[in-house]
Amino acid sequence: MADWALTKQHQLSLGFTHSERAPQIQELFANGFHFATRSYEIGKANLHKELSNNLDLGYHFNADWMTAEFTLFHNWVDNYIYQQRSSDQLFNLKRAVETLKFRSP
């Protein structure tokens, strides 16, 4: 994070972060009923880690009578891991159960 004091009342800030998240074990190898969500989950063993780059640009105003802060941000994400609903339905005790598959673009 970098901060610049333009004047006593006006400051700018700029930040860049990078993060990574490896797939969780259930995202890789799930293959069964999940009782808490009443869904059948199917993992995907070849998922790659998620990558995220984040940029923040901020403006800060400080005065005796007011303080204000505005921040703009943008995130770039690659290999986002999510659960995708399947059109397949399983029936358990005559109630529909949703099938969820872990995916990554």
C-alpha distances in whole Angstrom, upper triangle without the diagonal:
4,7,10,13,16,19,19,19,17,13,11,7,6,4,7,9,12,15,19,22,25,28,30,33,35,33,35,38,39,43,44,44,41,43,41,40,43,42,43,40,40,37,36,36,35,31,28,25,23,20,17,14,12,10,9,10,10,13,14,18,19,23,26,27,24,21,19,16,16,13,14,13,15,16,18,20,23,26,25,28,30,33,36,39,42,45,47,48,50,52,53,55,56,52,50,47,44,43,39,38,34,33,30,30
4,7,10,13,16,17,17,14,11,8,6,5,6,9,12,15,18,22,25,29,32,33,37,38,37,38,42,43,46,48,48,45,47,44,43,47,46,46,43,43,41,40,40,38,35,31,28,26,23,20,16,14,12,10,10,10,12,13,16,18,21,24,26,23,20,18,16,15,14,15,15,17,18,20,23,25,28,28,31,33,37,39,42,45,48,50,51,53,56,56,59,59,55,53,50,47,46,42,41,38,36,33,33
4,7,10,12,13,13,11,7,6,4,7,9,12,15,19,21,25,28,32,34,36,40,41,39,41,44,45,49,50,50,47,49,46,45,48,47,49,46,46,43,43,43,41,38,35,31,29,26,22,19,17,14,11,10,9,10,10,13,14,18,21,23,20,17,16,13,14,13,15,16,18,20,23,25,28,31,31,33,35,39,41,44,47,50,52,53,55,58,58,60,60,57,54,52,49,48,44,43,40,39,36,36
4,6,9,10,11,9,6,5,6,9,12,15,18,22,25,29,32,35,38,40,43,44,43,44,48,49,52,53,53,50,52,49,48,52,51,52,49,49,47,46,46,44,41,38,35,32,29,25,22,19,16,14,11,10,10,10,12,14,17,20,22,20,17,16,14,15,14,16,18,20,23,25,28,31,34,34,37,38,42,44,47,50,53,55,56,58,61,61,63,63,60,57,55,52,51,47,46,43,42,39,38
4,5,7,8,6,4,7,9,12,15,19,22,25,28,32,35,38,41,42,46,47,45,47,51,51,55,56,56,53,54,51,50,54,53,54,52,52,50,49,49,48,44,41,38,35,32,29,25,23,19,17,14,12,10,9,10,11,14,17,19,17,15,15,14,15,16,18,20,23,25,28,31,34,37,37,39,41,44,46,49,52,55,58,59,61,63,63,65,65,62,59,57,54,53,50,49,46,45,42,42
4,7,8,5,5,7,11,13,17,20,24,27,30,34,37,40,43,45,48,49,47,49,53,53,57,58,58,55,56,53,52,56,55,56,53,54,52,51,51,49,46,43,40,37,34,30,27,24,21,18,15,13,10,10,10,12,14,17,19,18,16,15,15,15,16,18,21,24,27,29,32,35,39,38,41,43,46,48,50,54,56,59,60,62,64,65,67,67,63,61,59,55,55,51,51,48,46,43,43
4,5,5,7,10,13,16,20,23,26,30,33,37,39,43,46,47,51,52,50,52,55,56,59,60,60,57,58,55,54,57,57,58,56,56,54,53,54,52,49,46,43,40,37,33,30,27,24,20,17,15,12,11,10,10,11,14,17,16,14,15,15,17,18,21,23,26,29,32,35,39,42,41,44,45,48,50,53,56,59,61,62,64,66,67,69,69,65,63,60,57,57,54,53,50,49,46,46
4,6,8,11,14,18,21,24,27,31,33,37,40,43,46,47,51,52,50,52,55,56,59,60,59,56,57,54,53,57,56,58,56,56,54,54,54,53,49,47,43,40,38,34,31,28,25,21,19,16,13,10,9,8,9,11,14,13,12,14,14,17,19,22,24,28,30,33,36,40,43,42,44,45,48,50,53,56,59,61,62,64,66,66,68,68,64,62,60,57,57,54,53,51,49,47,47
4,7,10,13,17,20,24,27,30,33,36,39,42,45,46,50,50,49,51,54,54,57,58,58,54,55,52,51,55,54,56,54,55,53,52,53,52,48,46,42,39,37,33,30,27,23,20,17,14,10,8,5,5,6,10,11,10,9,10,11,14,16,19,22,26,29,32,35,38,41,40,43,43,46,48,51,54,57,59,60,62,64,64,66,66,62,60,58,55,55,52,52,49,48,45,45
4,7,10,14,17,21,24,27,30,34,36,40,42,44,47,48,46,48,52,52,55,56,56,52,54,50,49,53,52,54,51,52,50,50,51,49,45,43,40,36,34,30,27,24,20,17,14,11,7,6,5,7,9,13,14,12,10,10,10,12,14,16,19,22,26,29,32,35,38,37,40,41,44,46,48,52,54,57,58,60,62,62,64,64,60,58,56,53,53,49,49,46,45,42,42
4,7,10,14,17,20,24,27,30,33,37,39,40,44,45,43,45,49,49,52,53,53,50,51,48,47,51,50,51,49,49,47,47,47,46,42,39,36,33,30,27,24,20,17,14,11,8,6,5,7,9,12,15,17,14,12,11,9,11,12,14,17,20,23,26,29,32,35,34,37,38,41,43,46,49,52,54,55,57,60,60,62,62,58,56,54,51,50,47,46,43,42,39,39
4,7,10,14,17,21,24,27,30,34,36,38,41,42,40,42,46,46,50,51,51,48,49,46,45,48,47,49,46,47,44,44,44,42,39,36,33,30,27,23,20,17,14,11,7,6,5,6,9,12,15,19,20,17,14,12,10,10,10,11,14,17,19,22,25,29,32,31,34,35,39,40,43,46,49,52,53,55,57,58,60,60,56,54,51,48,48,44,43,40,39,36,36
4,7,10,13,17,20,24,26,30,33,34,38,39,37,39,42,43,46,48,48,45,46,43,42,46,45,46,43,43,41,40,41,39,36,33,30,27,24,20,17,14,11,8,6,5,6,8,12,14,18,21,22,19,15,14,10,10,9,10,11,14,17,19,22,26,29,28,31,32,36,38,41,44,47,49,50,52,54,55,57,57,54,51,49,46,45,41,40,37,36,33,33
4,7,10,14,17,21,24,27,30,32,35,37,34,36,40,40,44,45,45,43,45,42,41,44,43,44,41,41,38,37,38,36,32,29,26,24,20,17,14,11,8,6,5,6,9,11,15,18,21,25,25,22,19,16,13,12,9,10,10,12,14,16,19,22,26,25,28,30,33,35,38,41,44,47,48,50,53,53,56,56,52,49,47,44,43,39,38,35,33,30,30
4,7,10,13,17,20,24,26,28,32,33,31,33,36,37,40,42,42,40,42,39,38,41,40,41,38,38,35,34,34,33,29,26,23,20,17,14,11,8,6,5,7,9,12,14,18,20,24,27,28,24,21,18,15,14,11,11,9,11,12,14,17,19,23,22,25,27,30,33,36,39,42,44,45,47,50,50,53,53,49,47,44,41,40,36,35,32,30,27,27
4,7,10,14,17,21,23,26,29,31,28,30,33,34,38,40,40,38,40,37,36,39,38,38,35,35,32,31,31,29,26,23,20,17,14,11,7,6,5,6,9,12,15,18,21,24,27,31,31,28,24,22,18,16,13,12,10,10,10,11,14,16,19,19,22,24,28,30,34,36,40,42,43,45,48,48,51,51,48,45,42,39,38,34,32,29,27,24,24
4,7,10,14,17,20,22,26,27,25,26,30,31,34,36,37,34,37,34,33,37,35,35,32,32,29,28,28,26,23,20,16,14,11,8,6,5,7,9,12,14,18,20,24,26,30,33,33,30,26,24,20,19,15,14,11,11,9,11,12,14,17,17,19,22,25,28,31,34,37,39,41,42,45,45,48,49,45,43,40,36,35,31,30,26,25,22,22
4,7,11,14,17,19,23,24,22,23,27,28,32,34,35,32,35,33,32,35,33,33,30,29,26,25,25,23,19,16,13,11,7,6,5,6,9,12,15,18,22,24,28,30,33,36,37,33,30,27,23,22,18,17,13,12,10,10,10,11,14,14,17,20,23,26,29,32,35,37,38,40,43,43,46,47,43,41,38,34,33,29,27,23,22,19,19
4,7,10,13,15,19,21,19,20,23,25,28,30,31,29,31,29,29,32,30,30,26,26,23,22,22,20,17,14,10,8,6,5,7,8,12,14,18,20,24,26,30,32,35,38,38,35,31,29,25,24,20,19,15,14,11,11,9,11,12,12,14,17,21,23,27,29,33,34,36,37,40,40,43,44,40,38,35,31,30,26,24,20,19,17,18
4,7,10,12,16,18,16,16,20,21,25,27,28,26,29,28,27,30,28,27,24,23,20,18,18,16,13,10,7,5,5,6,9,12,15,18,22,24,28,30,33,35,39,41,42,38,35,32,28,27,23,22,18,16,13,12,10,10,10,10,12,15,18,21,25,27,31,32,33,34,37,38,41,42,38,36,32,29,27,23,21,18,17,14,16
4,6,9,12,14,12,13,17,18,21,24,25,23,26,24,23,26,24,24,20,20,16,16,15,14,11,9,5,5,7,9,12,14,18,20,24,26,30,32,35,37,41,43,43,40,36,34,30,29,25,24,20,18,15,14,11,11,10,9,9,13,16,19,22,24,28,29,30,31,34,34,37,38,35,33,29,26,24,20,18,15,14,13,15
4,6,9,12,10,10,13,15,19,21,23,21,25,24,23,25,23,22,18,17,14,13,12,11,9,7,4,6,9,12,15,18,21,24,28,30,34,35,39,41,45,47,47,43,40,37,34,32,29,27,24,22,18,17,13,12,10,10,9,13,15,18,22,24,27,28,29,30,33,33,36,37,34,32,28,25,23,19,17,13,13,12,15
4,7,8,6,7,10,12,15,18,19,18,21,21,20,22,19,18,15,14,10,10,9,10,7,7,6,8,11,14,17,20,24,26,30,32,36,37,41,43,46,49,48,45,41,39,36,34,30,29,25,23,19,18,14,13,10,10,7,10,12,15,18,20,24,24,25,26,29,29,32,33,31,28,24,22,19,16,13,10,11,10,14
4,6,5,7,9,10,14,16,17,15,18,18,17,20,18,17,13,13,10,11,10,12,10,11,10,11,14,17,20,22,26,28,32,34,37,39,42,44,47,49,49,45,42,40,37,35,32,31,27,25,22,21,17,16,14,12,10,11,12,16,18,20,24,24,25,25,27,27,30,32,29,27,23,21,18,15,14,11,12,13,17
4,5,5,6,8,11,13,15,14,17,17,17,19,17,16,12,12,9,10,9,12,11,12,12,14,18,20,24,26,30,32,36,37,41,42,46,47,51,53,53,49,46,43,40,39,36,34,31,29,25,24,21,19,16,15,12,14,14,17,19,20,24,23,24,23,26,25,29,30,28,26,22,20,18,15,14,11,14,15,19
4,5,5,5,8,10,12,11,14,14,14,16,13,12,9,9,6,9,10,13,11,14,14,15,19,21,25,27,30,32,36,38,41,43,46,48,51,53,53,49,46,43,40,39,36,35,31,29,26,25,21,20,17,15,12,12,11,14,16,17,21,20,20,20,22,22,25,27,24,22,18,17,14,12,11,9,12,14,18
4,6,6,10,12,13,12,16,16,15,17,14,12,9,8,5,6,8,10,8,11,11,12,16,18,22,24,28,30,34,36,39,41,44,46,50,52,51,48,44,42,39,37,34,32,29,26,23,22,18,16,13,12,8,9,9,12,14,15,19,19,20,20,23,23,26,27,25,22,19,16,14,10,9,6,9,10,14
4,6,9,12,15,15,18,19,18,19,16,14,10,8,5,5,4,7,7,10,11,13,17,20,23,26,30,32,36,38,42,44,47,49,52,55,54,51,47,45,41,40,36,35,31,29,25,23,19,17,14,14,10,12,12,14,16,17,21,20,21,21,24,24,28,29,27,24,21,19,15,13,10,8,10,11,15
4,6,10,13,13,17,18,17,18,15,12,9,7,5,6,6,10,10,13,15,17,21,23,27,30,33,36,39,42,45,47,50,52,55,57,57,53,50,48,44,43,39,38,34,32,28,27,23,21,17,17,14,14,13,15,17,17,20,19,20,19,22,22,26,27,25,23,19,18,15,13,11,10,12,14,18
4,6,9,9,13,14,14,14,11,9,6,5,4,8,9,13,12,16,17,18,22,24,28,30,34,36,40,42,45,47,50,52,55,57,56,53,50,47,44,42,39,38,34,32,29,27,24,22,19,18,14,13,12,14,15,15,18,16,17,16,19,19,22,24,22,20,16,14,12,10,9,9,12,15,19
4,7,9,13,15,14,14,11,7,6,5,6,9,11,14,15,19,20,22,25,28,31,33,37,39,43,45,48,50,53,55,58,60,59,56,53,50,47,45,42,41,37,35,32,30,27,25,21,20,16,16,13,14,14,14,17,14,15,13,16,16,20,21,20,18,14,13,10,10,9,11,14,17,20
4,7,9,12,12,11,8,5,6,7,9,13,15,18,18,22,23,24,28,30,34,35,39,41,44,46,49,51,54,56,59,60,59,56,53,51,48,46,43,42,39,37,33,32,29,27,24,22,19,17,14,15,15,14,16,14,13,11,13,13,16,18,17,15,12,12,10,10,11,13,16,20,23
4,6,9,9,7,6,4,6,9,12,15,18,21,21,24,25,25,29,31,34,36,39,41,44,46,49,50,53,55,58,59,58,55,52,49,47,45,43,41,38,37,34,33,29,29,25,23,20,17,14,15,14,14,16,14,12,10,11,10,13,15,14,12,9,10,9,10,12,14,18,21,24
4,6,6,6,5,6,7,10,12,16,18,21,20,23,23,24,27,29,32,33,37,38,41,43,46,47,50,51,54,56,54,51,48,46,44,42,40,39,36,34,31,31,28,27,24,22,18,16,13,15,14,15,17,16,14,13,14,12,15,17,15,13,10,10,10,10,12,13,17,20,24
4,6,5,7,9,10,14,16,20,22,25,24,27,27,27,30,31,35,36,39,40,43,44,47,48,51,52,55,56,55,52,49,47,45,43,41,40,38,36,34,34,30,30,27,25,21,19,16,18,16,17,19,18,15,14,14,11,13,16,13,13,10,11,12,13,16,17,21,24,27
4,6,8,11,12,15,17,21,23,26,24,26,26,26,29,29,33,33,36,37,40,41,44,45,47,48,51,52,51,48,45,43,41,40,38,37,35,34,31,32,29,29,26,24,20,18,15,17,16,18,20,19,17,16,16,14,16,18,15,15,12,12,13,13,16,17,20,23,27
4,5,9,10,14,15,19,22,24,22,25,25,24,27,28,31,32,35,36,39,40,43,44,46,48,50,52,50,47,44,42,40,39,36,36,33,32,29,30,27,27,24,21,18,15,12,14,13,15,17,16,14,14,15,13,15,17,13,12,9,9,10,10,13,15,18,21,24
4,7,10,13,16,20,22,25,24,27,27,27,30,31,34,35,38,39,42,43,46,47,50,51,54,55,54,51,48,46,44,42,40,39,36,35,32,32,29,29,26,24,20,17,14,15,13,14,15,14,12,11,11,10,12,13,10,9,6,7,9,10,14,16,19,22,25
4,6,10,13,16,19,22,21,24,24,24,27,29,32,33,36,38,41,42,45,47,49,51,54,56,54,51,48,46,43,41,39,38,35,33,30,30,27,26,23,21,18,15,11,12,10,10,12,11,9,9,11,10,13,14,11,9,5,5,6,7,10,12,16,19,22
4,7,10,14,16,19,19,22,23,23,27,29,32,34,37,39,42,44,47,48,51,53,56,58,57,53,50,48,45,43,41,39,36,34,31,30,27,26,23,21,17,15,11,11,10,10,12,10,9,8,11,11,14,15,13,11,7,6,5,6,8,11,14,18,21
4,7,10,13,16,15,18,19,20,23,25,29,30,34,36,39,41,44,46,49,51,54,56,55,51,48,46,43,41,38,37,34,31,28,27,24,23,19,17,14,12,9,10,10,10,13,12,12,11,14,15,18,19,17,14,10,9,6,5,6,8,11,15,18
4,7,10,13,12,16,18,19,22,25,28,30,34,36,40,42,45,47,50,52,56,58,57,53,50,47,44,42,39,37,34,32,28,27,23,21,18,17,13,12,9,10,10,10,13,12,13,13,16,17,21,21,19,17,13,11,8,6,5,7,10,13,16
4,6,9,9,13,14,16,19,22,26,28,32,34,38,40,43,45,49,51,54,56,55,52,49,46,43,41,37,36,32,30,26,24,21,19,15,14,11,11,9,11,13,13,16,15,17,17,20,21,24,25,23,20,17,14,11,9,6,5,8,11,14
4,6,6,10,12,14,18,21,24,27,30,33,37,39,43,45,48,51,54,56,56,52,49,46,43,40,37,35,31,29,25,23,19,17,13,13,10,11,11,12,14,14,17,17,19,19,23,24,27,28,26,23,20,17,14,11,8,6,7,9,12
4,6,9,12,14,18,21,25,27,31,34,38,40,44,46,49,52,55,57,57,54,50,47,44,42,38,36,33,30,26,24,20,18,14,15,12,14,14,15,18,18,21,20,22,22,26,26,30,31,29,26,23,21,17,15,11,10,10,11,14
4,6,10,13,16,19,22,25,29,32,36,38,42,44,48,50,54,57,56,53,49,46,43,41,37,35,31,28,24,22,18,15,11,13,11,14,15,16,19,19,22,22,24,25,28,29,33,34,32,29,25,23,19,17,13,11,10,10,12
4,7,9,12,15,19,22,26,29,32,35,39,41,44,47,50,53,52,49,45,43,39,37,33,31,27,24,21,18,15,12,8,10,8,11,12,14,17,18,21,22,24,25,28,29,33,33,31,28,25,22,18,15,12,9,8,7,9
4,7,9,13,16,19,23,26,30,32,36,38,42,44,48,51,51,47,43,41,37,35,31,29,25,22,19,16,12,9,7,9,9,12,15,16,20,21,25,25,27,28,32,33,36,37,34,31,28,25,22,18,15,12,10,8,10
4,6,10,13,16,20,23,27,29,33,35,39,41,45,47,47,44,40,37,34,32,28,26,23,20,16,14,11,9,7,8,8,12,15,17,21,23,26,27,29,30,33,34,37,38,35,32,29,26,23,19,17,13,12,9,12
4,7,10,13,17,20,23,26,30,32,36,38,42,44,44,40,37,34,30,28,25,23,19,16,13,11,7,6,5,5,7,10,14,16,20,22,26,27,29,30,33,34,37,38,35,32,28,25,23,19,17,13,11,9,10
4,7,10,14,17,20,23,27,29,33,36,39,42,42,38,35,32,28,26,22,20,17,14,10,8,6,5,7,8,10,14,17,19,23,25,29,30,32,34,37,38,41,41,38,35,32,29,26,23,20,17,15,12,12
4,6,10,13,17,20,23,26,29,32,36,38,38,35,31,28,25,22,19,17,13,10,7,6,4,6,9,9,12,15,18,20,24,27,30,32,33,35,38,39,42,42,39,36,33,29,28,24,22,19,17,14,14
4,7,10,14,17,21,23,27,29,33,36,36,33,29,26,22,20,16,14,11,8,6,5,7,9,12,12,15,18,22,24,27,30,33,35,37,39,42,42,45,46,42,39,36,33,31,27,26,22,20,17,17
4,7,10,13,17,19,23,26,29,32,33,29,25,22,19,16,13,11,7,6,4,6,9,12,15,14,17,19,23,25,28,31,34,36,38,40,43,43,46,46,43,40,37,34,32,29,27,24,22,19,19
4,7,10,14,17,20,23,27,30,30,27,23,20,16,14,10,8,5,5,7,9,12,15,18,18,21,23,26,28,31,34,37,39,41,43,46,47,49,49,46,43,40,37,36,32,31,28,26,23,22
4,6,10,13,17,19,23,26,26,23,19,16,13,10,7,6,4,7,9,12,15,18,21,20,23,25,28,30,33,36,39,41,43,45,47,48,50,50,47,44,41,38,37,34,33,30,28,26,25
4,7,10,14,17,20,24,24,21,17,14,11,8,6,5,6,9,12,15,18,22,25,24,27,28,32,33,36,39,42,44,46,48,50,51,54,53,50,47,45,41,41,37,36,33,32,29,28
4,7,10,13,17,20,20,17,13,11,7,6,4,6,9,12,15,18,21,25,28,26,29,30,33,35,38,41,44,46,47,50,52,52,55,54,51,48,46,43,42,39,38,36,34,32,31
4,7,10,14,17,17,14,11,8,6,5,6,9,12,15,18,22,25,28,31,30,33,34,37,38,41,44,47,49,50,53,55,55,57,57,53,51,49,46,46,42,42,39,38,35,35
4,7,10,14,14,11,8,6,5,7,9,12,15,18,21,25,27,31,34,32,35,36,39,41,43,46,49,51,52,54,56,56,58,58,54,52,50,47,47,44,44,41,40,38,38
4,7,10,11,8,6,5,6,9,12,15,18,22,25,28,31,35,38,36,38,39,42,44,46,49,52,54,55,57,59,59,61,61,57,55,53,50,50,47,47,44,43,41,41
4,7,8,6,5,7,9,12,15,18,21,25,28,31,34,37,40,38,41,41,44,46,48,52,54,57,57,59,61,61,62,62,59,57,55,52,52,49,49,47,46,44,44
4,5,5,6,9,12,15,18,21,24,28,31,35,37,41,44,42,44,45,47,49,51,55,57,60,60,62,63,63,65,65,61,59,57,55,55,52,53,50,49,47,47
4,6,8,11,15,18,21,25,28,31,34,38,40,44,47,44,47,47,49,51,53,57,59,62,62,63,65,65,66,66,62,61,59,57,57,54,55,52,52,50,50
4,7,10,14,17,21,24,27,31,34,37,40,44,46,44,46,46,48,50,52,55,58,60,60,62,63,63,64,64,60,59,57,55,56,53,54,51,51,49,49
4,7,10,13,17,20,23,27,30,34,36,40,42,40,42,42,45,46,48,52,54,56,57,58,60,60,61,61,57,56,54,51,52,49,50,48,47,45,46
4,7,11,14,17,20,24,27,30,33,36,39,37,39,39,42,44,45,49,51,54,54,56,57,57,59,59,55,53,51,49,50,47,47,44,44,42,42
4,7,10,14,17,20,23,27,29,33,36,34,36,36,39,40,42,46,48,51,51,53,55,55,57,57,53,51,49,46,47,44,44,42,41,39,39
4,7,10,13,17,20,23,26,30,32,30,33,33,36,38,40,43,46,48,49,51,53,53,55,54,51,49,47,44,44,41,41,38,38,36,36
4,7,10,14,17,20,23,27,30,28,30,31,33,35,37,41,43,46,46,49,51,51,53,53,49,47,45,42,42,39,39,36,35,33,33
4,7,10,13,17,20,23,26,24,27,28,31,32,35,38,40,43,44,46,48,49,51,51,47,45,42,39,39,36,36,33,32,30,29
4,7,11,14,17,21,24,22,25,26,29,30,33,36,38,41,42,45,47,48,50,50,46,43,41,38,38,34,34,31,29,27,26
4,7,10,13,17,20,18,21,22,26,27,30,33,36,38,40,42,44,45,48,47,44,41,39,35,35,31,30,28,26,24,23
4,7,10,14,17,16,19,20,23,25,27,30,33,36,37,40,42,43,46,46,42,39,37,33,32,29,28,25,23,20,20
4,6,10,13,12,15,17,20,22,25,28,31,33,35,37,40,41,43,43,40,37,34,31,30,26,25,22,20,17,16
4,7,10,10,14,16,19,21,24,27,29,32,34,36,39,40,43,43,40,36,34,30,29,25,23,20,18,15,14
4,7,6,10,12,16,17,21,24,27,29,31,33,36,37,40,40,37,33,31,27,25,22,20,17,14,11,11
4,6,9,12,16,17,20,22,26,27,30,32,35,36,40,40,36,33,30,27,24,21,18,15,12,9,8
4,6,9,13,14,18,20,23,24,27,29,32,33,36,37,34,30,27,24,21,18,15,12,9,5,6
4,6,10,12,16,18,21,23,25,27,30,31,34,34,31,28,25,21,19,16,13,10,8,6,7
4,7,10,13,15,19,20,22,24,27,28,31,31,28,25,22,18,16,12,10,7,6,5,8
4,6,10,13,16,17,19,21,24,25,28,28,25,22,19,15,13,9,8,6,6,7,9
4,7,9,13,14,15,17,20,21,24,24,21,18,15,11,10,6,5,4,6,9,12
4,6,10,11,13,16,19,20,24,23,20,17,14,10,8,5,5,6,7,9,11
4,7,9,10,13,15,17,21,20,17,13,11,7,6,5,6,9,10,13,15
4,5,8,11,14,16,20,19,16,12,11,7,5,6,7,10,11,15,16
4,6,10,13,16,19,17,15,11,11,8,8,9,11,14,15,18,19
4,7,10,13,16,15,14,10,9,8,6,9,11,14,16,19,21
4,7,10,13,11,10,6,6,6,6,10,12,16,18,22,23
4,7,10,9,8,6,5,7,7,11,14,17,20,24,26
4,7,6,6,5,6,9,11,14,17,21,23,27,29
4,5,6,7,7,10,12,15,18,22,25,28,31
4,6,8,10,13,16,19,22,25,28,32,34
4,7,9,13,15,19,22,25,28,32,34
4,6,10,13,16,20,23,25,29,31
4,7,10,13,16,20,22,26,28
4,7,10,13,16,19,23,25
4,6,10,13,16,19,21
4,7,10,13,16,19
4,7,9,13,16
4,6,10,13
4,7,11
4,7
4
